[in-house]
């Protein structure tokens, strides 16, 4: 169940449900709102196949007043056993259309405004990838960073399953998404605060504690380092790292809301309680 707050409508968030795992699927089936007015932000990595993404999101959309989704890298994988063999941009658009049919807000839709008790907040679901600028120390280029990762045996599965079609690479896809997203955020009312939701962290700080620092290059882009200030964020929500915690950067909480794999959350002293209350 969600962490208890002070009652009333709440803005909750969760990510990295990975429902192909039985324990995670059961956990997801047990998620419930605290009130009929609660919103849920789903920050990516729902599942590895399109069918499972839509199954889980339909269930959550039936329970929460408003549901907002951003894609994670797993959601965009094209696995050999997935009946939907669309790749890259086409796969993303396929998921967007399916989720729109369920009433779920996506990064392609107008940003919904959460009418919370402390005033309205624009909830901005972002689809911003990574561009290998979170590089290991001593490397200066994407090629050098990848070489270090391969030598260390720390290579993200995205290299094999997340196709950037029709872009020449995931870093090029990232650049296109950055340009598109900046334009949308710049068009917001300058007096309206935001909650920024992305699968990957918007700043590099959360990756500093990774066991394998070579993996950070698949975790974001330096181009978003000032977005929490530039776009008046009350909070930033992200996942991907499977290290649920909150850090504060420039006075703004950056909240990692992942469930993660059963071997990870099952080893913690306390079981996961559910979505995190953001506002």
C-alpha positions in Angstrom: 0.0 0.0 0.0 1.1 3.6 -0.5 3.0 5.3 2.3 0.5 7.1 4.5 0.3 10.9 4.3 -2.1 13.4 5.8 -5.1 12.2 3.8 -6.8 14.0 0.9 -5.7 13.8 -2.7 -2.1 12.8 -3.2 0.4 12.7 -6.0 2.1 9.4 -5.9 4.9 7.8 -8.0 6.5 4.4 -8.7 8.7 3.0 -11.3 10.6 -0.2 -12.4 7.7 -2.6 -11.7 9.2 -5.2 -14.0 6.0 -7.3 -13.9 7.5 -10.2 -15.8 8.7 -11.3 -12.3 6.0 -13.1 -10.4 6.6 -11.3 -7.1 6.6 -8.0 -8.9 3.4 -8.8 -10.8 1.7 -9.7 -7.5 2.9 -6.5 -5.9 1.6 -4.5 -8.8 -1.8 -6.2 -8.6 -2.0 -5.1 -5.0 -1.4 -1.4 -5.6 -4.4 0.7 -4.5 -4.9 4.5 -4.1 -5.4 6.1 -0.7 -8.3 8.1 -2.0 -10.5 8.3 -5.1 -8.7 11.5 -6.1 -5.1 10.2 -6.1 -2.8 10.5 -9.1 -0.1 8.0 -10.0 3.1 8.8 -11.9 4.7 5.7 -13.4 8.3 6.5 -14.2 9.1 3.7 -16.7 10.2 0.1 -16.8 6.8 -1.4 -16.4 7.7 -4.5 -18.4 9.7 -6.0 -21.2 6.9 -6.5 -23.7 4.2 -4.2 -25.0 1.4 -6.6 -24.0 2.6 -6.6 -20.3 3.0 -2.8 -20.3 -0.5 -2.3 -21.4 -1.9 -4.9 -19.0 -0.3 -3.3 -16.0 -1.1 0.3 -17.0 -4.8 -0.6 -17.7 -5.1 -2.0 -14.2 -3.6 1.1 -12.6 -5.6 3.5 -14.8 -8.8 1.7 -13.5 -7.8 2.4 -9.9 -6.2 5.9 -9.8 -8.0 9.1 -10.8 -5.2 10.1 -13.2 -2.2 8.1 -14.3 0.9 9.5 -16.0 3.5 7.3 -17.8 7.0 7.8 -19.2 8.9 5.1 -21.0 11.8 3.3 -19.4 14.5 1.5 -21.4 12.9 -1.9 -20.8 9.5 -0.7 -22.1 11.3 0.2 -25.4 13.2 -3.1 -25.8 12.4 -5.3 -28.8 12.8 -8.8 -27.4 12.8 -11.9 -29.6 9.7 -13.4 -28.0 7.6 -10.2 -28.1 4.8 -10.5 -30.7 5.2 -6.8 -31.4 8.5 -6.5 -33.2 8.4 -2.8 -33.8 11.7 -1.0 -33.0 12.7 2.4 -31.8 10.5 5.3 -32.5 7.8 3.1 -34.0 7.7 1.0 -30.8 7.4 4.1 -28.6 4.6 5.5 -30.7 2.8 2.1 -30.5 2.9 2.3 -26.7 1.8 5.9 -26.7 -1.3 5.1 -28.8 -2.2 2.1 -26.7 -1.9 4.0 -23.4 -3.9 7.0 -24.8 -6.6 4.5 -25.4 -6.6 3.7 -21.7 -6.7 7.3 -20.7 -3.1 7.4 -19.5 -1.1 10.7 -20.0 2.1 10.2 -22.0 5.0 12.5 -22.9 3.2 13.3 -26.2 0.1 14.8 -24.5 -0.6 18.2 -22.9 0.9 18.3 -19.5 -1.8 17.7 -16.9 -2.1 20.2 -14.0 -2.4 18.7 -10.6 -4.8 20.8 -8.5 -3.2 20.1 -5.2 -4.0 21.7 -1.9 -0.8 23.9 -2.1 -1.7 25.2 -5.5 -1.6 23.9 -9.1 1.5 22.1 -10.5 2.1 21.1 -14.1 3.1 17.4 -14.2 5.5 17.0 -17.0 6.2 13.5 -18.2 9.5 13.5 -20.1 11.0 11.0 -22.5 14.6 12.0 -22.4 17.2 9.2 -23.1 20.9 9.2 -22.4 23.9 10.2 -24.6 26.9 8.8 -22.8 27.9 12.1 -21.2 27.8 10.5 -17.8 31.2 9.1 -18.7 33.7 7.3 -16.5 36.5 9.4 -15.2 39.3 9.9 -17.7 37.2 9.3 -20.8 36.4 12.1 -23.2 34.2 10.5 -25.8 31.3 8.1 -26.1 33.7 5.6 -27.9 36.2 5.7 -25.0 33.4 5.3 -22.4 32.0 2.3 -24.2 35.5 0.8 -24.5 36.0 1.1 -20.7 32.6 -0.5 -20.1 33.3 -3.4 -22.4 36.7 -4.0 -20.8 35.1 -4.0 -17.4 32.3 -6.3 -18.5 29.6 -3.8 -17.6 27.5 -3.3 -20.7 23.8 -2.3 -20.6 21.4 -4.7 -22.4 20.1 -1.7 -24.3 23.1 -2.2 -26.6 21.4 -5.3 -27.9 17.6 -4.7 -27.4 16.9 -0.9 -27.4 17.0 0.0 -31.1 17.1 3.8 -32.0 15.4 3.4 -35.5 15.2 5.7 -37.5 17.9 7.6 -35.6 21.5 6.7 -36.1 22.0 6.0 -32.4 20.4 6.3 -29.0 22.5 9.5 -28.4 21.0 11.0 -31.6 17.5 10.0 -30.4 18.3 11.6 -27.1 19.3 14.9 -28.8 16.1 14.9 -30.7 14.1 14.3 -27.6 15.9 17.1 -25.7 15.1 19.6 -28.4 11.4 18.6 -28.5 11.1 18.6 -24.7 12.8 21.9 -24.2 10.3 23.5 -26.6 7.4 22.1 -24.7 8.7 23.1 -21.2 9.6 26.6 -22.4 6.0 27.1 -23.5 4.7 26.5 -20.0 3.3 29.4 -17.9 6.4 30.9 -16.3 4.5 31.2 -13.0 3.5 27.5 -12.9 5.7 25.2 -10.9 6.3 21.7 -12.1 6.9 18.1 -11.2 9.3 16.6 -13.7 9.0 12.9 -14.4 11.6 11.0 -16.3 12.8 7.4 -16.2 16.5 8.4 -16.0 17.8 10.9 -13.4 18.0 14.5 -14.7 21.3 15.1 -12.8 24.4 13.0 -12.4 24.5 13.0 -8.6 22.4 9.9 -8.1 24.8 7.8 -10.2 27.8 8.5 -8.0 27.0 5.6 -5.7 26.6 3.0 -8.5 28.6 -0.2 -7.7 29.8 -0.1 -11.3 30.5 3.5 -12.3 30.9 2.5 -16.0 27.1 1.9 -16.1 26.3 5.6 -15.5 26.7 6.4 -19.2 23.4 4.6 -19.8 21.7 6.7 -17.0 21.1 10.2 -18.4 22.5 13.2 -20.0 24.3 16.3 -18.7 22.0 18.4 -20.9 19.3 18.2 -18.3 21.5 19.2 -15.3 19.7 22.6 -14.7 16.2 21.6 -15.7 14.9 21.3 -12.1 15.8 25.0 -11.6 15.0 26.3 -15.1 11.6 24.8 -15.0 10.6 25.6 -11.4 10.4 22.0 -10.2 8.8 21.3 -6.9 10.1 17.8 -7.3 11.9 15.5 -9.8 10.8 11.9 -10.1 12.9 9.2 -11.7 13.7 5.5 -11.5 16.1 3.2 -13.5 18.9 2.9 -10.8 16.9 0.6 -8.4 18.3 2.7 -5.5 15.1 4.2 -4.0 16.0 7.4 -2.1 15.7 11.2 -2.1 18.5 13.6 -2.7 18.2 17.4 -2.7 19.9 19.4 -5.4 19.5 23.2 -5.4 16.8 22.9 -2.9 14.7 20.5 -5.1 14.0 16.9 -4.0 15.0 14.3 -6.6 13.0 11.2 -5.7 14.0 7.7 -7.0 10.8 5.6 -6.8 11.8 2.2 -8.2 10.5 -1.1 -7.0 13.3 -3.0 -8.7 13.9 -6.8 -9.0 12.7 -9.2 -6.3 16.3 -10.1 -5.4 16.8 -6.4 -4.6 13.8 -5.4 -2.7 13.5 -8.9 -1.1 16.9 -8.4 0.6 15.9 -5.1 2.2 15.0 -5.1 5.9 11.5 -3.8 5.2 9.2 -4.8 2.3 8.2 -2.1 -0.2 5.2 -0.2 0.9 4.0 1.0 -2.5 4.1 4.3 -4.4 5.9 7.2 -2.9 3.9 10.4 -2.0 5.5 13.2 -3.9 3.0 16.0 -3.0 
